[in-house]
Amino acid sequence: MQRNRKNVFLLSALAAVVALATAGTANAAGCIKGAVVGGVAGHYAGHHAVAGAVGGCIVGHHLAKKHAQEKKEAELRGAQAQ
């Protein structure tokens, strides 16, 4: 019975993280995908799904921001070349 309560708590916490992540607009880019991947990885790495989801959200957001910046720079280089 104790394990079932723990699973319900973890799923509720993960749902709360996802709900908070979707509350923002463009600032949450990459967070949801990162949270899902991090949550699954954290679950299998010692039942730390919530910590994995939070870390995944942070990393996913960072990578999405970096990708957007690189895309913007590539577009500027392409416009300057013409």
N, CA, C and O atoms as a Maestro MAE file, in Angstrom:
{
 s_m_m2io_version
 :::
 2.0.0
}

f_m_ct {
 s_m_title
 :::
 protein
 m_atom[328] {
  # First column is atom index #
  i_m_mmod_type
  r_m_x_coord
  r_m_y_coord
  r_m_z_coord
  i_m_residue_number
  s_m_chain_name
  s_m_pdb_residue_name
  s_m_pdb_atom_name
  i_m_atomic_number
  :::
  1 25 0.812 -1.188 0.000 1 A "MET " " N  " 7
  2 3 0.000 0.000 0.000 1 A "MET " " CA " 6
  3 2 0.859 1.257 0.000 1 A "MET " " C  " 6
  4 15 0.521 2.253 -0.639 1 A "MET " " O  " 8
  5 25 1.983 1.199 0.728 2 A "GLN " " N  " 7
  6 3 2.881 2.353 0.810 2 A "GLN " " CA " 6
  7 2 3.457 2.692 -0.567 2 A "GLN " " C  " 6
  8 15 3.593 3.865 -0.913 2 A "GLN " " O  " 8
  9 25 3.793 1.667 -1.346 3 A "ARG " " N  " 7
  10 3 4.372 1.892 -2.669 3 A "ARG " " CA " 6
  11 2 3.348 2.572 -3.591 3 A "ARG " " C  " 6
  12 15 3.719 3.430 -4.392 3 A "ARG " " O  " 8
  13 25 2.076 2.201 -3.488 4 A "ASN " " N  " 7
  14 3 1.036 2.809 -4.307 4 A "ASN " " CA " 6
  15 2 0.905 4.296 -3.992 4 A "ASN " " C  " 6
  16 15 0.738 5.103 -4.906 4 A "ASN " " O  " 8
  17 25 0.976 4.667 -2.737 5 A "ARG " " N  " 7
  18 3 0.894 6.081 -2.349 5 A "ARG " " CA " 6
  19 2 2.086 6.858 -2.891 5 A "ARG " " C  " 6
  20 15 1.950 8.004 -3.318 5 A "ARG " " O  " 8
  21 25 3.251 6.224 -2.869 6 A "LYS " " N  " 7
  22 3 4.449 6.880 -3.378 6 A "LYS " " CA " 6
  23 2 4.320 7.121 -4.883 6 A "LYS " " C  " 6
  24 15 4.701 8.184 -5.373 6 A "LYS " " O  " 8
  25 25 3.794 6.158 -5.607 7 A "ASN " " N  " 7
  26 3 3.597 6.320 -7.046 7 A "ASN " " CA " 6
  27 2 2.598 7.420 -7.346 7 A "ASN " " C  " 6
  28 15 2.798 8.211 -8.268 7 A "ASN " " O  " 8
  29 25 1.527 7.475 -6.575 8 A "VAL " " N  " 7
  30 3 0.532 8.529 -6.770 8 A "VAL " " CA " 6
  31 2 1.155 9.894 -6.497 8 A "VAL " " C  " 6
  32 15 0.905 10.849 -7.233 8 A "VAL " " O  " 8
  33 25 1.965 9.991 -5.442 9 A "PHE " " N  " 7
  34 3 2.631 11.247 -5.131 9 A "PHE " " CA " 6
  35 2 3.580 11.651 -6.259 9 A "PHE " " C  " 6
  36 15 3.589 12.813 -6.666 9 A "PHE " " O  " 8
  37 25 4.376 10.713 -6.766 10 A "LEU " " N  " 7
  38 3 5.317 11.029 -7.836 10 A "LEU " " CA " 6
  39 2 4.597 11.459 -9.110 10 A "LEU " " C  " 6
  40 15 5.016 12.409 -9.770 10 A "LEU " " O  " 8
  41 25 3.529 10.773 -9.453 11 A "LEU " " N  " 7
  42 3 2.766 11.159 -10.635 11 A "LEU " " CA " 6
  43 2 2.119 12.526 -10.454 11 A "LEU " " C  " 6
  44 15 2.060 13.314 -11.398 11 A "LEU " " O  " 8
  45 25 1.637 12.811 -9.257 12 A "SER " " N  " 7
  46 3 1.047 14.118 -8.981 12 A "SER " " CA " 6
  47 2 2.096 15.217 -9.073 12 A "SER " " C  " 6
  48 15 1.836 16.285 -9.628 12 A "SER " " O  " 8
  49 25 3.270 14.959 -8.532 13 A "ALA " " N  " 7
  50 3 4.345 15.943 -8.590 13 A "ALA " " CA " 6
  51 2 4.784 16.179 -10.029 13 A "ALA " " C  " 6
  52 15 5.018 17.320 -10.426 13 A "ALA " " O  " 8
  53 25 4.895 15.120 -10.806 14 A "LEU " " N  " 7
  54 3 5.270 15.256 -12.208 14 A "LEU " " CA " 6
  55 2 4.199 16.031 -12.972 14 A "LEU " " C  " 6
  56 15 4.520 16.872 -13.812 14 A "LEU " " O  " 8
  57 25 2.943 15.754 -12.687 15 A "ALA " " N  " 7
  58 3 1.860 16.492 -13.339 15 A "ALA " " CA " 6
  59 2 1.915 17.971 -12.966 15 A "ALA " " C  " 6
  60 15 1.645 18.832 -13.804 15 A "ALA " " O  " 8
  61 25 2.258 18.267 -11.728 16 A "ALA " " N  " 7
  62 3 2.375 19.660 -11.298 16 A "ALA " " CA " 6
  63 2 3.517 20.359 -12.028 16 A "ALA " " C  " 6
  64 15 3.384 21.516 -12.427 16 A "ALA " " O  " 8
  65 25 4.645 19.657 -12.204 17 A "VAL " " N  " 7
  66 3 5.772 20.244 -12.928 17 A "VAL " " CA " 6
  67 2 5.375 20.529 -14.375 17 A "VAL " " C  " 6
  68 15 5.682 21.595 -14.908 17 A "VAL " " O  " 8
  69 25 4.704 19.591 -14.998 18 A "VAL " " N  " 7
  70 3 4.275 19.777 -16.378 18 A "VAL " " CA " 6
  71 2 3.266 20.917 -16.473 18 A "VAL " " C  " 6
  72 15 3.326 21.723 -17.402 18 A "VAL " " O  " 8
  73 25 2.345 20.990 -15.521 19 A "ALA " " N  " 7
  74 3 1.354 22.073 -15.537 19 A "ALA " " CA " 6
  75 2 2.025 23.431 -15.371 19 A "ALA " " C  " 6
  76 15 1.653 24.394 -16.042 19 A "ALA " " O  " 8
  77 25 2.994 23.512 -14.495 20 A "LEU " " N  " 7
  78 3 3.715 24.769 -14.315 20 A "LEU " " CA " 6
  79 2 4.550 25.114 -15.545 20 A "LEU " " C  " 6
  80 15 4.687 26.283 -15.907 20 A "LEU " " O  " 8
  81 25 5.098 24.100 -16.171 21 A "ALA " " N  " 7
  82 3 5.916 24.336 -17.357 21 A "ALA " " CA " 6
  83 2 5.068 24.849 -18.517 21 A "ALA " " C  " 6
  84 15 5.531 25.675 -19.303 21 A "ALA " " O  " 8
  85 25 3.848 24.372 -18.630 22 A "THR " " N  " 7
  86 3 2.994 24.798 -19.732 22 A "THR " " CA " 6
  87 2 2.319 26.125 -19.452 22 A "THR " " C  " 6
  88 15 1.704 26.699 -20.351 22 A "THR " " O  " 8
  89 25 2.416 26.627 -18.234 23 A "ALA " " N  " 7
  90 3 1.791 27.907 -17.900 23 A "ALA " " CA " 6
  91 2 2.485 29.054 -18.611 23 A "ALA " " C  " 6
  92 15 1.841 30.043 -18.961 23 A "ALA " " O  " 8
  93 25 3.791 28.938 -18.831 24 A "GLY " " N  " 7
  94 3 4.519 29.975 -19.548 24 A "GLY " " CA " 6
  95 2 4.268 29.856 -21.035 24 A "GLY " " C  " 6
  96 15 3.703 28.866 -21.499 24 A "GLY " " O  " 8
  97 25 4.684 30.856 -21.778 25 A "THR " " N  " 7
  98 3 4.488 30.810 -23.221 25 A "THR " " CA " 6
  99 2 5.753 30.269 -23.874 25 A "THR " " C  " 6
  100 15 6.079 29.095 -23.702 25 A "THR " " O  " 8
  101 25 6.453 31.085 -24.601 26 A "ALA " " N  " 7
  102 3 7.636 30.633 -25.320 26 A "ALA " " CA " 6
  103 2 8.802 30.336 -24.387 26 A "ALA " " C  " 6
  104 15 9.751 29.664 -24.792 26 A "ALA " " O  " 8
  105 25 8.756 30.810 -23.168 27 A "ASN " " N  " 7
  106 3 9.852 30.580 -22.237 27 A "ASN " " CA " 6
  107 2 9.962 29.131 -21.799 27 A "ASN " " C  " 6
  108 15 10.986 28.743 -21.238 27 A "ASN " " O  " 8
  109 25 8.954 28.329 -22.032 28 A "ALA " " N  " 7
  110 3 8.967 26.930 -21.609 28 A "ALA " " CA " 6
  111 2 9.427 25.999 -22.722 28 A "ALA " " C  " 6
  112 15 9.255 24.785 -22.618 28 A "ALA " " O  " 8
  113 25 10.004 26.543 -23.777 29 A "ALA " " N  " 7
  114 3 10.440 25.720 -24.898 29 A "ALA " " CA " 6
  115 2 11.435 24.668 -24.426 29 A "ALA " " C  " 6
  116 15 12.421 24.988 -23.763 29 A "ALA " " O  " 8
  117 25 11.174 23.429 -24.766 30 A "GLY " " N  " 7
  118 3 12.069 22.336 -24.422 30 A "GLY " " CA " 6
  119 2 11.853 21.754 -23.042 30 A "GLY " " C  " 6
  120 15 12.365 20.676 -22.739 30 A "GLY " " O  " 8
  121 25 11.107 22.443 -22.205 31 A "CYS " " N  " 7
  122 3 10.945 22.006 -20.822 31 A "CYS " " CA " 6
  123 2 10.112 20.725 -20.724 31 A "CYS " " C  " 6
  124 15 10.464 19.814 -19.974 31 A "CYS " " O  " 8
  125 25 9.051 20.655 -21.450 32 A "ILE " " N  " 7
  126 3 8.164 19.493 -21.326 32 A "ILE " " CA " 6
  127 2 8.857 18.224 -21.791 32 A "ILE " " C  " 6
  128 15 8.823 17.203 -21.104 32 A "ILE " " O  " 8
  129 25 9.485 18.288 -22.956 33 A "LYS " " N  " 7
  130 3 10.193 17.110 -23.455 33 A "LYS " " CA " 6
  131 2 11.309 16.714 -22.485 33 A "LYS " " C  " 6
  132 15 11.491 15.533 -22.189 33 A "LYS " " O  " 8
  133 25 12.044 17.698 -21.998 34 A "GLY " " N  " 7
  134 3 13.109 17.424 -21.045 34 A "GLY " " CA " 6
  135 2 12.596 16.844 -19.748 34 A "GLY " " C  " 6
  136 15 13.221 15.956 -19.169 34 A "GLY " " O  " 8
  137 25 11.448 17.348 -19.283 35 A "ALA " " N  " 7
  138 3 10.862 16.848 -18.041 35 A "ALA " " CA " 6
  139 2 10.430 15.393 -18.186 35 A "ALA " " C  " 6
  140 15 10.616 14.591 -17.270 35 A "ALA " " O  " 8
  141 25 9.865 15.061 -19.316 36 A "VAL " " N  " 7
  142 3 9.429 13.675 -19.533 36 A "VAL " " CA " 6
  143 2 10.632 12.742 -19.584 36 A "VAL " " C  " 6
  144 15 10.650 11.703 -18.923 36 A "VAL " " O  " 8
  145 25 11.635 13.118 -20.370 37 A "VAL " " N  " 7
  146 3 12.829 12.279 -20.484 37 A "VAL " " CA " 6
  147 2 13.545 12.180 -19.140 37 A "VAL " " C  " 6
  148 15 13.950 11.095 -18.724 37 A "VAL " " O  " 8
  149 25 13.698 13.325 -18.462 38 A "GLY " " N  " 7
  150 3 14.363 13.325 -17.161 38 A "GLY " " CA " 6
  151 2 13.595 12.556 -16.108 38 A "GLY " " C  " 6
  152 15 14.195 11.888 -15.266 38 A "GLY " " O  " 8
  153 25 12.273 12.640 -16.144 39 A "GLY " " N  " 7
  154 3 11.453 11.897 -15.196 39 A "GLY " " CA " 6
  155 2 11.580 10.396 -15.364 39 A "GLY " " C  " 6
  156 15 11.679 9.656 -14.385 39 A "GLY " " O  " 8
  157 25 11.578 9.955 -16.598 40 A "VAL " " N  " 7
  158 3 11.743 8.518 -16.864 40 A "VAL " " CA " 6
  159 2 13.137 8.065 -16.453 40 A "VAL " " C  " 6
  160 15 13.295 7.030 -15.806 40 A "VAL " " O  " 8
  161 25 14.155 8.851 -16.834 41 A "ALA " " N  " 7
  162 3 15.527 8.485 -16.468 41 A "ALA " " CA " 6
  163 2 15.703 8.478 -14.952 41 A "ALA " " C  " 6
  164 15 16.342 7.582 -14.400 41 A "ALA " " O  " 8
  165 25 15.138 9.476 -14.285 42 A "GLY " " N  " 7
  166 3 15.241 9.541 -12.833 42 A "GLY " " CA " 6
  167 2 14.530 8.387 -12.151 42 A "GLY " " C  " 6
  168 15 14.991 7.884 -11.126 42 A "GLY " " O  " 8
  169 25 13.410 7.970 -12.715 43 A "HIS " " N  " 7
  170 3 12.670 6.846 -12.147 43 A "HIS " " CA " 6
  171 2 13.511 5.576 -12.168 43 A "HIS " " C  " 6
  172 15 13.570 4.839 -11.183 43 A "HIS " " O  " 8
  173 25 14.161 5.329 -13.302 44 A "TYR " " N  " 7
  174 3 14.965 4.117 -13.424 44 A "TYR " " CA " 6
  175 2 16.308 4.239 -12.713 44 A "TYR " " C  " 6
  176 15 16.966 3.228 -12.469 44 A "TYR " " O  " 8
  177 25 16.720 5.443 -12.383 45 A "ALA " " N  " 7
  178 3 18.006 5.646 -11.687 45 A "ALA " " CA " 6
  179 2 17.764 5.857 -10.206 45 A "ALA " " C  " 6
  180 15 18.274 6.818 -9.630 45 A "ALA " " O  " 8
  181 25 17.015 4.998 -9.594 46 A "GLY " " N  " 7
  182 3 16.846 5.055 -8.148 46 A "GLY " " CA " 6
  183 2 15.577 5.728 -7.687 46 A "GLY " " C  " 6
  184 15 15.538 6.255 -6.575 46 A "GLY " " O  " 8
  185 25 14.541 5.730 -8.497 47 A "HIS " " N  " 7
  186 3 13.235 6.277 -8.117 47 A "HIS " " CA " 6
  187 2 13.326 7.759 -7.754 47 A "HIS " " C  " 6
  188 15 12.786 8.189 -6.735 47 A "HIS " " O  " 8
  189 25 14.007 8.530 -8.589 48 A "HIS " " N  " 7
  190 3 14.110 9.972 -8.404 48 A "HIS " " CA " 6
  191 2 13.452 10.678 -9.589 48 A "HIS " " C  " 6
  192 15 14.067 11.528 -10.233 48 A "HIS " " O  " 8
  193 25 12.205 10.321 -9.868 49 A "ALA " " N  " 7
  194 3 11.517 10.839 -11.046 49 A "ALA " " CA " 6
  195 2 11.303 12.340 -10.978 49 A "ALA " " C  " 6
  196 15 11.457 13.027 -11.988 49 A "ALA " " O  " 8
  197 25 10.954 12.859 -9.825 50 A "VAL " " N  " 7
  198 3 10.676 14.289 -9.706 50 A "VAL " " CA " 6
  199 2 11.961 15.087 -9.916 50 A "VAL " " C  " 6
  200 15 11.970 16.075 -10.650 50 A "VAL " " O  " 8
  201 25 13.036 14.660 -9.272 51 A "ALA " " N  " 7
  202 3 14.315 15.355 -9.454 51 A "ALA " " CA " 6
  203 2 14.766 15.266 -10.905 51 A "ALA " " C  " 6
  204 15 15.302 16.230 -11.451 51 A "ALA " " O  " 8
  205 25 14.552 14.117 -11.530 52 A "GLY " " N  " 7
  206 3 14.905 13.960 -12.935 52 A "GLY " " CA " 6
  207 2 14.073 14.849 -13.835 52 A "GLY " " C  " 6
  208 15 14.581 15.401 -14.811 52 A "GLY " " O  " 8
  209 25 12.795 14.992 -13.514 53 A "ALA " " N  " 7
  210 3 11.916 15.850 -14.312 53 A "ALA " " CA " 6
  211 2 12.333 17.312 -14.201 53 A "ALA " " C  " 6
  212 15 12.349 18.032 -15.200 53 A "ALA " " O  " 8
  213 25 12.666 17.746 -13.005 54 A "VAL " " N  " 7
  214 3 13.097 19.134 -12.825 54 A "VAL " " CA " 6
  215 2 14.412 19.372 -13.574 54 A "VAL " " C  " 6
  216 15 14.554 20.359 -14.295 54 A "VAL " " O  " 8
  217 25 15.357 18.469 -13.397 55 A "GLY " " N  " 7
  218 3 16.633 18.602 -14.103 55 A "GLY " " CA " 6
  219 2 16.460 18.539 -15.608 55 A "GLY " " C  " 6
  220 15 17.096 19.294 -16.343 55 A "GLY " " O  " 8
  221 25 15.599 17.638 -16.069 56 A "GLY " " N  " 7
  222 3 15.338 17.522 -17.497 56 A "GLY " " CA " 6
  223 2 14.698 18.770 -18.066 56 A "GLY " " C  " 6
  224 15 14.989 19.166 -19.194 56 A "GLY " " O  " 8
  225 25 13.832 19.387 -17.294 57 A "CYS " " N  " 7
  226 3 13.195 20.634 -17.722 57 A "CYS " " CA " 6
  227 2 14.243 21.723 -17.898 57 A "CYS " " C  " 6
  228 15 14.233 22.454 -18.889 57 A "CYS " " O  " 8
  229 25 15.144 21.826 -16.935 58 A "ILE " " N  " 7
  230 3 16.189 22.853 -16.999 58 A "ILE " " CA " 6
  231 2 17.095 22.620 -18.201 58 A "ILE " " C  " 6
  232 15 17.388 23.549 -18.954 58 A "ILE " " O  " 8
  233 25 17.535 21.384 -18.378 59 A "VAL " " N  " 7
  234 3 18.430 21.064 -19.497 59 A "VAL " " CA " 6
  235 2 17.698 21.236 -20.828 59 A "VAL " " C  " 6
  236 15 18.254 21.796 -21.773 59 A "VAL " " O  " 8
  237 25 16.463 20.762 -20.908 60 A "GLY " " N  " 7
  238 3 15.689 20.894 -22.151 60 A "GLY " " CA " 6
  239 2 15.479 22.346 -22.533 60 A "GLY " " C  " 6
  240 15 15.578 22.699 -23.708 60 A "GLY " " O  " 8
  241 25 15.191 23.191 -21.554 61 A "HIS " " N  " 7
  242 3 14.997 24.614 -21.829 61 A "HIS " " CA " 6
  243 2 16.307 25.240 -22.315 61 A "HIS " " C  " 6
  244 15 16.310 26.033 -23.257 61 A "HIS " " O  " 8
  245 25 17.407 24.885 -21.674 62 A "HIS " " N  " 7
  246 3 18.714 25.419 -22.070 62 A "HIS " " CA " 6
  247 2 19.053 25.023 -23.505 62 A "HIS " " C  " 6
  248 15 19.497 25.857 -24.294 62 A "HIS " " O  " 8
  249 25 18.845 23.757 -23.838 63 A "LEU " " N  " 7
  250 3 19.158 23.292 -25.187 63 A "LEU " " CA " 6
  251 2 18.252 23.931 -26.235 63 A "LEU " " C  " 6
  252 15 18.706 24.251 -27.334 63 A "LEU " " O  " 8
  253 25 16.976 24.119 -25.906 64 A "ALA " " N  " 7
  254 3 16.056 24.760 -26.851 64 A "ALA " " CA " 6
  255 2 16.449 26.213 -27.078 64 A "ALA " " C  " 6
  256 15 16.388 26.710 -28.203 64 A "ALA " " O  " 8
  257 25 16.850 26.891 -26.010 65 A "LYS " " N  " 7
  258 3 17.282 28.283 -26.125 65 A "LYS " " CA " 6
  259 2 18.550 28.380 -26.981 65 A "LYS " " C  " 6
  260 15 18.676 29.269 -27.822 65 A "LYS " " O  " 8
  261 25 19.487 27.451 -26.753 66 A "LYS " " N  " 7
  262 3 20.728 27.420 -27.519 66 A "LYS " " CA " 6
  263 2 20.443 27.147 -28.993 66 A "LYS " " C  " 6
  264 15 21.039 27.773 -29.871 66 A "LYS " " O  " 8
  265 25 19.539 26.219 -29.262 67 A "HIS " " N  " 7
  266 3 19.178 25.886 -30.641 67 A "HIS " " CA " 6
  267 2 18.531 27.084 -31.334 67 A "HIS " " C  " 6
  268 15 18.828 27.363 -32.496 67 A "HIS " " O  " 8
  269 25 17.658 27.783 -30.634 68 A "ALA " " N  " 7
  270 3 16.996 28.956 -31.211 68 A "ALA " " CA " 6
  271 2 18.017 30.049 -31.526 68 A "ALA " " C  " 6
  272 15 17.923 30.704 -32.564 68 A "ALA " " O  " 8
  273 25 18.983 30.247 -30.643 69 A "GLN " " N  " 7
  274 3 20.022 31.250 -30.877 69 A "GLN " " CA " 6
  275 2 20.871 30.881 -32.090 69 A "GLN " " C  " 6
  276 15 21.195 31.741 -32.909 69 A "GLN " " O  " 8
  277 25 21.232 29.601 -32.205 70 A "GLU " " N  " 7
  278 3 22.027 29.154 -33.354 70 A "GLU " " CA " 6
  279 2 21.241 29.318 -34.655 70 A "GLU " " C  " 6
  280 15 21.806 29.697 -35.681 70 A "GLU " " O  " 8
  281 25 19.961 29.038 -34.611 71 A "LYS " " N  " 7
  282 3 19.113 29.188 -35.802 71 A "LYS " " CA " 6
  283 2 19.029 30.657 -36.212 71 A "LYS " " C  " 6
  284 15 19.103 30.989 -37.395 71 A "LYS " " O  " 8
  285 25 18.875 31.524 -35.222 72 A "LYS " " N  " 7
  286 3 18.802 32.963 -35.498 72 A "LYS " " CA " 6
  287 2 20.113 33.458 -36.117 72 A "LYS " " C  " 6
  288 15 20.091 34.235 -37.071 72 A "LYS " " O  " 8
  289 25 21.251 33.014 -35.581 73 A "GLU " " N  " 7
  290 3 22.547 33.414 -36.115 73 A "GLU " " CA " 6
  291 2 22.746 32.903 -37.541 73 A "GLU " " C  " 6
  292 15 23.303 33.611 -38.380 73 A "GLU " " O  " 8
  293 25 22.292 31.677 -37.819 74 A "ALA " " N  " 7
  294 3 22.406 31.122 -39.163 74 A "ALA " " CA " 6
  295 2 21.558 31.912 -40.152 74 A "ALA " " C  " 6
  296 15 21.973 32.143 -41.288 74 A "ALA " " O  " 8
  297 25 20.383 32.321 -39.724 75 A "GLU " " N  " 7
  298 3 19.526 33.129 -40.591 75 A "GLU " " CA " 6
  299 2 20.153 34.496 -40.883 75 A "GLU " " C  " 6
  300 15 20.061 35.001 -42.001 75 A "GLU " " O  " 8
  301 25 20.789 35.087 -39.869 76 A "LEU " " N  " 7
  302 3 21.454 36.372 -40.075 76 A "LEU " " CA " 6
  303 2 22.637 36.228 -41.022 76 A "LEU " " C  " 6
  304 15 22.854 37.095 -41.869 76 A "LEU " " O  " 8
  305 25 23.406 35.148 -40.895 77 A "ARG " " N  " 7
  306 3 24.519 34.917 -41.815 77 A "ARG " " CA " 6
  307 2 24.020 34.713 -43.245 77 A "ARG " " C  " 6
  308 15 24.636 35.188 -44.200 77 A "ARG " " O  " 8
  309 25 22.907 34.006 -43.383 78 A "GLY " " N  " 7
  310 3 22.329 33.781 -44.714 78 A "GLY " " CA " 6
  311 2 21.818 35.067 -45.334 78 A "GLY " " C  " 6
  312 15 21.937 35.257 -46.544 78 A "GLY " " O  " 8
  313 25 21.250 35.954 -44.525 79 A "ALA " " N  " 7
  314 3 20.743 37.216 -45.036 79 A "ALA " " CA " 6
  315 2 21.885 38.147 -45.417 79 A "ALA " " C  " 6
  316 15 21.761 38.917 -46.369 79 A "ALA " " O  " 8
  317 25 22.990 38.088 -44.690 80 A "GLN " " N  " 7
  318 3 24.133 38.946 -44.989 80 A "GLN " " CA " 6
  319 2 24.861 38.488 -46.240 80 A "GLN " " C  " 6
  320 15 25.463 39.307 -46.934 80 A "GLN " " O  " 8
  321 25 24.818 37.204 -46.539 81 A "ALA " " N  " 7
  322 3 25.522 36.669 -47.700 81 A "ALA " " CA " 6
  323 2 24.836 37.070 -49.005 81 A "ALA " " C  " 6
  324 15 25.471 37.067 -50.060 81 A "ALA " " O  " 8
  325 25 23.591 37.403 -48.949 82 A "GLN " " N  " 7
  326 3 22.858 37.727 -50.192 82 A "GLN " " CA " 6
  327 2 22.989 39.142 -50.573 82 A "GLN " " C  " 6
  328 15 22.433 39.562 -51.587 82 A "GLN " " O  " 8
  :::
 }
 m_bond[327] {
  # First column is bond index #
  i_m_from
  i_m_to
  i_m_order
  :::
  1 1 2 1
  2 2 3 1
  3 3 4 2
  4 3 5 1
  5 5 6 1
  6 6 7 1
  7 7 8 2
  8 7 9 1
  9 9 10 1
  10 10 11 1
  11 11 12 2
  12 11 13 1
  13 13 14 1
  14 14 15 1
  15 15 16 2
  16 15 17 1
  17 17 18 1
  18 18 19 1
  19 19 20 2
  20 19 21 1
  21 21 22 1
  22 22 23 1
  23 23 24 2
  24 23 25 1
  25 25 26 1
  26 26 27 1
  27 27 28 2
  28 27 29 1
  29 29 30 1
  30 30 31 1
  31 31 32 2
  32 31 33 1
  33 33 34 1
  34 34 35 1
  35 35 36 2
  36 35 37 1
  37 37 38 1
  38 38 39 1
  39 39 40 2
  40 39 41 1
  41 41 42 1
  42 42 43 1
  43 43 44 2
  44 43 45 1
  45 45 46 1
  46 46 47 1
  47 47 48 2
  48 47 49 1
  49 49 50 1
  50 50 51 1
  51 51 52 2
  52 51 53 1
  53 53 54 1
  54 54 55 1
  55 55 56 2
  56 55 57 1
  57 57 58 1
  58 58 59 1
  59 59 60 2
  60 59 61 1
  61 61 62 1
  62 62 63 1
  63 63 64 2
  64 63 65 1
  65 65 66 1
  66 66 67 1
  67 67 68 2
  68 67 69 1
  69 69 70 1
  70 70 71 1
  71 71 72 2
  72 71 73 1
  73 73 74 1
  74 74 75 1
  75 75 76 2
  76 75 77 1
  77 77 78 1
  78 78 79 1
  79 79 80 2
  80 79 81 1
  81 81 82 1
  82 82 83 1
  83 83 84 2
  84 83 85 1
  85 85 86 1
  86 86 87 1
  87 87 88 2
  88 87 89 1
  89 89 90 1
  90 90 91 1
  91 91 92 2
  92 91 93 1
  93 93 94 1
  94 94 95 1
  95 95 96 2
  96 95 97 1
  97 97 98 1
  98 98 99 1
  99 99 100 2
  100 99 101 1
  101 101 102 1
  102 102 103 1
  103 103 104 2
  104 103 105 1
  105 105 106 1
  106 106 107 1
  107 107 108 2
  108 107 109 1
  109 109 110 1
  110 110 111 1
  111 111 112 2
  112 111 113 1
  113 113 114 1
  114 114 115 1
  115 115 116 2
  116 115 117 1
  117 117 118 1
  118 118 119 1
  119 119 120 2
  120 119 121 1
  121 121 122 1
  122 122 123 1
  123 123 124 2
  124 123 125 1
  125 125 126 1
  126 126 127 1
  127 127 128 2
  128 127 129 1
  129 129 130 1
  130 130 131 1
  131 131 132 2
  132 131 133 1
  133 133 134 1
  134 134 135 1
  135 135 136 2
  136 135 137 1
  137 137 138 1
  138 138 139 1
  139 139 140 2
  140 139 141 1
  141 141 142 1
  142 142 143 1
  143 143 144 2
  144 143 145 1
  145 145 146 1
  146 146 147 1
  147 147 148 2
  148 147 149 1
  149 149 150 1
  150 150 151 1
  151 151 152 2
  152 151 153 1
  153 153 154 1
  154 154 155 1
  155 155 156 2
  156 155 157 1
  157 157 158 1
  158 158 159 1
  159 159 160 2
  160 159 161 1
  161 161 162 1
  162 162 163 1
  163 163 164 2
  164 163 165 1
  165 165 166 1
  166 166 167 1
  167 167 168 2
  168 167 169 1
  169 169 170 1
  170 170 171 1
  171 171 172 2
  172 171 173 1
  173 173 174 1
  174 174 175 1
  175 175 176 2
  176 175 177 1
  177 177 178 1
  178 178 179 1
  179 179 180 2
  180 179 181 1
  181 181 182 1
  182 182 183 1
  183 183 184 2
  184 183 185 1
  185 185 186 1
  186 186 187 1
  187 187 188 2
  188 187 189 1
  189 189 190 1
  190 190 191 1
  191 191 192 2
  192 191 193 1
  193 193 194 1
  194 194 195 1
  195 195 196 2
  196 195 197 1
  197 197 198 1
  198 198 199 1
  199 199 200 2
  200 199 201 1
  201 201 202 1
  202 202 203 1
  203 203 204 2
  204 203 205 1
  205 205 206 1
  206 206 207 1
  207 207 208 2
  208 207 209 1
  209 209 210 1
  210 210 211 1
  211 211 212 2
  212 211 213 1
  213 213 214 1
  214 214 215 1
  215 215 216 2
  216 215 217 1
  217 217 218 1
  218 218 219 1
  219 219 220 2
  220 219 221 1
  221 221 222 1
  222 222 223 1
  223 223 224 2
  224 223 225 1
  225 225 226 1
  226 226 227 1
  227 227 228 2
  228 227 229 1
  229 229 230 1
  230 230 231 1
  231 231 232 2
  232 231 233 1
  233 233 234 1
  234 234 235 1
  235 235 236 2
  236 235 237 1
  237 237 238 1
  238 238 239 1
  239 239 240 2
  240 239 241 1
  241 241 242 1
  242 242 243 1
  243 243 244 2
  244 243 245 1
  245 245 246 1
  246 246 247 1
  247 247 248 2
  248 247 249 1
  249 249 250 1
  250 250 251 1
  251 251 252 2
  252 251 253 1
  253 253 254 1
  254 254 255 1
  255 255 256 2
  256 255 257 1
  257 257 258 1
  258 258 259 1
  259 259 260 2
  260 259 261 1
  261 261 262 1
  262 262 263 1
  263 263 264 2
  264 263 265 1
  265 265 266 1
  266 266 267 1
  267 267 268 2
  268 267 269 1
  269 269 270 1
  270 270 271 1
  271 271 272 2
  272 271 273 1
  273 273 274 1
  274 274 275 1
  275 275 276 2
  276 275 277 1
  277 277 278 1
  278 278 279 1
  279 279 280 2
  280 279 281 1
  281 281 282 1
  282 282 283 1
  283 283 284 2
  284 283 285 1
  285 285 286 1
  286 286 287 1
  287 287 288 2
  288 287 289 1
  289 289 290 1
  290 290 291 1
  291 291 292 2
  292 291 293 1
  293 293 294 1
  294 294 295 1
  295 295 296 2
  296 295 297 1
  297 297 298 1
  298 298 299 1
  299 299 300 2
  300 299 301 1
  301 301 302 1
  302 302 303 1
  303 303 304 2
  304 303 305 1
  305 305 306 1
  306 306 307 1
  307 307 308 2
  308 307 309 1
  309 309 310 1
  310 310 311 1
  311 311 312 2
  312 311 313 1
  313 313 314 1
  314 314 315 1
  315 315 316 2
  316 315 317 1
  317 317 318 1
  318 318 319 1
  319 319 320 2
  320 319 321 1
  321 321 322 1
  322 322 323 1
  323 323 324 2
  324 323 325 1
  325 325 326 1
  326 326 327 1
  327 327 328 2
  :::
 }
}
